[in-house]
Amino acid sequence: MNTILTVFKKEFIDTLRDRRTLITAIIMPAVLIPFLMYGMTFMMKTIMEKEENKKLKLAFIEAPAEFVASVDTAKIEVITGMTMESGRDAILVDSLDALMTFKGNFTQDQVDLKTTKVNMWFKSTNLMVKDRISSIVEKYEEELLDKRIQTLAISESSIDPIDLTRYDIAPKKEFIGKTAGGFLPYMFIIFCFMGCMYPALDLVTGEKERGTIETLLTVPASRFKIMLGKVMTISVMGLAAAVMGILGMYIGVKLLPDMPEDMFEVLNNIVSTKFVVMLLAMLVPLCIFFAGILAALVIKAKSFKEAQSIVSPLTFIIFLPAAMAMLPGIELDWKTACVPILNIALATKEIIAGTINTGQYACIVLSLIVLAIVAVIVSFKQFSKESMVLK
């Protein structure tokens, strides 16, 4: 054990001297997450304010005069002289926000107490256009309904047989965990992988390229202990990147201005001791797995550049299951609990939401430990081959 710790100490000191590793594993996670949180909050607030205050361009075809008169011209610019074809083309090129067409004789239909069909054309990519225009129609419809009630001399309750009241009892923490929680584990997985990648390139391929690995192999230590010391160093740097990411998230929650009170309370609960402990229990074996796999791959390379080309495809393989967790309909169950990377992302969402299944969580941690052990064994087998270690 002392030999392994000696190798670990030597490799750890060498790693700390590498500026690229320090930037990737320490500085970037601590700075990037608060920056992203601030940027996303500021951007969403700016976009929503812009869309709410934007003066929409709305065209009508065969609209009744009283409906056109009810439009607030301070917020809506009424465009006239449009046809169906020109209106739709204008919407596609963003010179018009929406087009409304009124079918039949609208005024006479209302007198006859009939229903008139109204079509609205818009682009869903233009935020809030649908809601803002729909609210105008709904307000006008309420006025027409009140007139019909008076004309028919009936009570309002007689045409509203059911009064449905909806109560959303989902806790804010669960709502944010289910909807936005997929982004956080994606970031943690990226930081773990990037934190492991650069030390692996430097401690394995870098030593081969510098010719110092032959000297290391002459010390009175088995190859397994040397390899294990390197894997431990790589794992610690990956874990350090994740820890700095958690620290960055904590700083972002505490210092981020203009955050809604409900979201602040939920995010403050996310960075609790329970969340951190449960997350680290998954990230520790994940970092060991990354370290073992990366060491086994880059040891084949004869140069730093060649090692980077070997690792690049692995980056996409790692990130794909993490990104899948953000897709709707992908939930944590006994099947997804056994899928590497994906299970961590899904479990993190459940932990944030407070709905994690203890059995499934234990299965995830156990499967990650097994993967970590397999990765270390594969790495040792590669390290035992003279053709792999020596140039």
C-alpha positions in Angstrom: 0.0 0.0 0.0 2.9 2.4 0.8 4.2 1.8 -2.7 0.9 2.7 -4.3 0.6 5.8 -2.2 4.2 6.8 -3.1 3.4 6.4 -6.8 0.1 8.3 -6.3 2.0 11.2 -4.6 4.5 11.4 -7.3 1.9 11.4 -10.1 -0.3 13.8 -8.2 2.4 16.4 -7.8 3.3 16.0 -11.5 -0.3 16.5 -12.5 -0.6 19.7 -10.4 2.3 21.1 -12.3 0.3 20.8 -15.6 -1.5 24.1 -16.3 -4.0 22.5 -18.7 -5.1 20.0 -16.1 -5.5 22.7 -13.4 -7.6 24.8 -15.8 -9.8 21.9 -16.8 -10.2 20.2 -13.4 -10.2 23.2 -11.0 -10.8 26.6 -12.6 -13.3 25.8 -15.3 -15.9 23.9 -13.3 -15.8 26.5 -10.5 -16.2 29.4 -12.9 -18.3 27.8 -15.6 -21.4 26.7 -13.6 -22.0 30.1 -11.9 -21.4 31.8 -15.2 -23.9 29.5 -17.0 -26.5 29.9 -14.2 -26.2 33.7 -14.4 -26.2 33.7 -18.2 -29.3 31.4 -18.5 -31.3 33.4 -15.9 -30.3 36.7 -17.4 -31.1 35.5 -20.9 -34.5 34.0 -20.0 -35.5 37.2 -18.2 -34.3 39.4 -21.0 -36.1 37.3 -23.7 -39.4 37.1 -21.7 -39.4 40.9 -21.1 -38.6 41.5 -24.8 -41.4 39.3 -26.0 -43.9 40.7 -23.5 -43.1 44.3 -24.5 -42.8 43.6 -28.3 -45.4 45.3 -30.4 -46.9 42.5 -32.5 -47.9 42.8 -36.1 -51.3 41.2 -36.6 -53.2 41.0 -39.9 -57.0 40.3 -40.2 -59.1 38.9 -43.1 -62.8 39.6 -42.9 -62.7 40.5 -39.3 -65.6 42.4 -37.7 -65.0 46.1 -37.1 -65.9 45.8 -33.4 -63.3 43.0 -32.9 -60.6 45.1 -34.7 -61.6 48.1 -32.5 -61.1 46.0 -29.3 -57.4 45.4 -30.1 -55.0 47.5 -28.0 -53.1 49.4 -30.7 -50.4 50.3 -28.1 -49.3 46.6 -28.1 -50.7 45.4 -31.4 -50.1 46.9 -34.9 -53.0 46.0 -37.2 -51.9 45.3 -40.7 -54.5 45.6 -43.5 -54.7 44.5 -47.1 -53.3 41.1 -46.6 -54.4 37.9 -48.4 -54.1 34.4 -47.1 -51.0 33.7 -49.3 -49.2 37.0 -48.7 -50.0 36.8 -44.9 -48.5 33.3 -44.6 -45.5 34.2 -46.6 -45.0 37.3 -44.4 -45.1 35.2 -41.2 -42.5 32.8 -42.6 -40.1 35.7 -43.2 -40.9 37.3 -39.9 -42.4 40.5 -41.3 -45.7 39.5 -39.7 -46.4 37.9 -36.4 -49.8 36.4 -36.9 -52.7 36.3 -39.3 -56.4 35.8 -38.3 -59.1 34.8 -40.7 -62.8 34.9 -39.9 -65.0 32.4 -41.8 -68.6 33.3 -42.9 -70.6 36.3 -41.9 -69.2 36.8 -38.4 -71.6 39.6 -37.3 -74.8 37.8 -38.6 -73.6 34.5 -37.0 -73.4 36.2 -33.6 -76.9 37.7 -34.0 -78.2 34.2 -34.9 -76.3 32.8 -31.9 -74.2 30.6 -34.2 -70.5 29.6 -33.9 -68.1 31.2 -36.3 -64.8 29.6 -37.1 -61.7 31.7 -36.6 -58.3 30.6 -37.9 -55.0 31.9 -36.5 -51.7 31.5 -38.4 -48.4 31.9 -36.6 -45.0 30.4 -36.1 -44.5 28.5 -32.8 -40.8 29.5 -32.9 -41.9 33.1 -32.2 -42.3 33.0 -28.4 -45.5 34.2 -26.7 -47.2 35.2 -30.0 -49.8 32.4 -29.7 -50.6 33.2 -26.1 -50.8 36.9 -26.6 -53.0 36.7 -29.6 -55.2 34.0 -28.1 -55.8 36.1 -25.0 -57.3 38.9 -27.3 -59.7 36.4 -28.8 -60.6 34.9 -25.5 -61.4 38.3 -24.0 -63.6 39.2 -27.0 -65.3 35.8 -26.8 -66.2 36.4 -23.1 -67.8 39.7 -24.1 -69.9 37.9 -26.8 -70.8 35.2 -24.3 -72.1 37.8 -21.8 -74.3 39.4 -24.6 -75.7 36.0 -25.4 -76.5 35.3 -21.8 -78.4 38.6 -21.6 -80.2 38.0 -24.9 -81.3 34.5 -23.9 -82.2 35.7 -20.4 -80.4 32.8 -18.7 -78.0 32.6 -15.9 -74.3 32.2 -16.4 -74.3 29.0 -14.2 -76.8 27.4 -16.5 -74.3 27.2 -19.3 -71.4 26.2 -17.1 -72.4 22.8 -15.6 -69.0 21.9 -14.3 -66.6 24.2 -12.3 -63.3 22.4 -12.5 -60.6 23.6 -10.1 -57.1 22.2 -10.7 -54.6 21.7 -7.8 -51.0 21.0 -8.6 -49.5 19.4 -5.5 -46.2 18.6 -7.1 -43.5 20.1 -4.9 -41.3 22.8 -6.5 -38.3 20.6 -5.8 -39.8 17.7 -7.7 -40.9 19.9 -10.6 -37.5 21.4 -11.1 -35.8 18.0 -10.7 -38.0 16.4 -13.3 -37.9 19.3 -15.8 -34.5 21.0 -15.4 -32.6 18.4 -13.4 -31.2 16.7 -16.5 -28.8 19.6 -17.2 -26.9 19.4 -13.9 -25.8 15.7 -14.2 -24.8 16.3 -17.8 -22.4 19.0 -16.5 -21.0 16.8 -13.7 -20.4 14.0 -16.1 -18.6 16.3 -18.5 -16.4 17.7 -15.7 -15.5 14.2 -14.5 -14.6 13.0 -17.9 -12.6 16.1 -18.9 -10.9 16.1 -15.4 -9.8 12.6 -16.1 -8.8 13.0 -19.7 -6.0 15.4 -19.5 -4.2 13.7 -16.6 -4.5 10.4 -18.4 -3.0 11.9 -21.5 -0.1 13.4 -19.5 0.6 10.5 -17.1 0.5 7.7 -19.6 1.1 8.9 -23.1 3.1 12.0 -21.9 5.5 9.8 -20.0 6.0 7.5 -23.0 6.6 10.5 -25.2 9.1 12.0 -22.7 10.8 8.7 -22.2 10.4 8.8 -18.4 8.2 5.7 -18.2 11.2 3.4 -18.6 12.8 5.0 -15.5 9.6 4.6 -13.6 9.4 0.9 -14.4 12.9 0.3 -12.9 11.7 1.2 -9.4 11.1 -1.7 -7.0 7.3 -1.7 -7.5 5.1 -4.0 -9.5 3.4 -2.8 -12.6 0.0 -3.2 -11.0 1.0 -0.8 -8.2 2.4 1.7 -10.7 -0.7 1.5 -12.8 -3.0 1.7 -9.8 -1.2 4.8 -8.6 -1.7 6.5 -12.0 -5.4 5.5 -12.1 -5.9 6.8 -8.6 -4.3 10.2 -9.6 -6.5 10.4 -12.7 -9.6 9.5 -10.7 -8.9 12.1 -8.0 -8.5 14.9 -10.6 -11.8 13.9 -12.3 -13.5 13.9 -8.9 -11.9 17.2 -8.1 -13.5 18.6 -11.2 -16.9 17.4 -10.1 -16.4 18.8 -6.6 -15.4 22.2 -8.0 -18.6 22.0 -10.2 -20.7 21.5 -7.0 -18.9 24.4 -5.4 -19.5 26.5 -8.4 -23.2 25.6 -8.3 -23.3 26.6 -4.6 -21.6 29.9 -5.3 -24.1 30.5 -8.2 -27.1 29.8 -5.9 -25.9 32.1 -3.2 -24.7 35.0 -5.4 -27.0 34.9 -8.4 -29.2 38.0 -8.6 -32.8 38.2 -9.8 -33.5 34.5 -9.1 -37.2 33.7 -8.4 -37.7 32.9 -4.7 -39.2 29.5 -5.3 -36.3 28.5 -7.6 -33.8 29.8 -5.1 -35.3 27.8 -2.3 -35.2 24.6 -4.4 -31.7 25.1 -5.7 -30.5 25.9 -2.1 -32.0 22.5 -1.0 -30.2 20.8 -4.0 -26.8 21.7 -2.7 -27.6 20.0 0.6 -25.3 17.4 2.3 -27.6 14.5 1.3 -27.5 15.5 -2.4 -23.7 15.9 -2.4 -23.1 12.6 -0.6 -25.4 10.6 -2.9 -24.0 12.3 -6.0 -20.3 11.6 -4.9 -21.2 8.0 -4.2 -21.9 7.7 -7.9 -19.2 9.9 -9.2 -16.3 8.2 -7.3 -16.7 4.8 -9.2 -17.5 6.7 -12.4 -14.2 8.6 -12.2 -12.3 5.3 -11.5 -14.1 3.8 -14.6 -13.1 6.8 -16.7 -9.6 6.6 -15.4 -9.2 2.9 -16.2 -10.7 3.2 -19.7 -8.7 6.2 -20.6 -5.5 4.7 -19.3 -6.1 1.5 -21.3 -6.8 3.5 -24.5 -4.1 6.2 -24.4 -1.4 3.7 -23.5 -1.6 2.5 -27.1 -0.6 5.9 -28.4 3.0 6.9 -29.1 2.4 10.6 -28.9 0.2 13.1 -27.2 -1.5 14.0 -30.5 -2.2 10.4 -31.3 -3.7 9.9 -27.8 -6.1 12.8 -28.3 -7.3 11.3 -31.6 -8.0 8.0 -29.8 -9.9 9.7 -27.0 -12.0 12.0 -29.2 -14.6 9.3 -30.3 -15.0 8.2 -26.7 -16.1 11.8 -25.8 -19.2 11.4 -28.0 -19.9 7.9 -26.6 -19.8 9.3 -23.1 -21.9 12.3 -23.7 -24.7 10.6 -25.7 -26.3 8.7 -22.8 -26.0 11.7 -20.6 -27.8 13.8 -23.2 -30.5 11.1 -23.5 -31.5 11.8 -19.9 -32.8 15.2 -20.9 -35.3 13.7 -23.5 -38.9 13.5 -22.4 -40.2 10.0 -21.5 -36.8 8.7 -20.4 -37.3 7.8 -16.7 -35.3 5.8 -14.1 -36.4 2.2 -13.8 -34.7 -1.1 -13.3 -33.7 -1.3 -17.0 -32.2 2.2 -17.2 -30.6 1.8 -13.8 -28.2 -0.7 -15.5 -27.2 1.6 -18.4 -23.9 3.3 -17.6 -23.8 7.2 -17.6 -27.5 7.3 -18.4 -28.3 5.9 -14.9 -26.3 8.6 -13.2 -28.0 11.4 -15.1 -31.5 9.9 -14.4 -30.7 9.2 -10.7 -29.4 12.7 -10.2 -32.8 14.1 -11.5 -34.6 11.8 -9.1 -32.4 12.9 -6.2 -33.0 16.5 -6.9 -36.8 15.8 -7.2 -36.7 13.8 -3.9 -38.2 10.7 -5.6 -35.2 8.4 -5.8 -35.9 4.7 -5.3 -33.4 3.3 -2.8 -33.2 -0.1 -4.4 -32.5 1.4 -7.9 -30.0 3.8 -6.4 -28.1 0.9 -4.8 -28.2 -1.0 -8.1 -26.7 2.0 -9.9 -23.8 2.4 -7.4 -23.1 -1.3 -7.4 -23.1 -1.4 -11.2 -20.7 1.5 -11.3 -18.4 -0.2 -8.9 -18.4 -3.3 -11.0 -17.6 -1.2 -14.1 -14.8 0.6 -12.3 -13.2 -2.8 -11.3 -13.5 -4.1 -14.8 -11.9 -0.9 -16.2 -9.0 -1.2 -13.8 -8.4 -4.8 -14.8 -8.5 -3.9 -18.5 -6.0 -1.1 -17.8 -3.7 -3.4 -16.0 -3.7 -6.0 -18.8 -2.8 -3.2 -21.3 -0.1 -1.9 -18.9 1.4 -5.4 -18.6 2.2 -5.6 -22.3 5.7 -4.5 -23.2 4.6 -3.4 -26.7 2.1 -1.0 -25.1 4.2 0.5 -22.5 7.5 1.0 -24.4 7.7 3.1 -27.6 
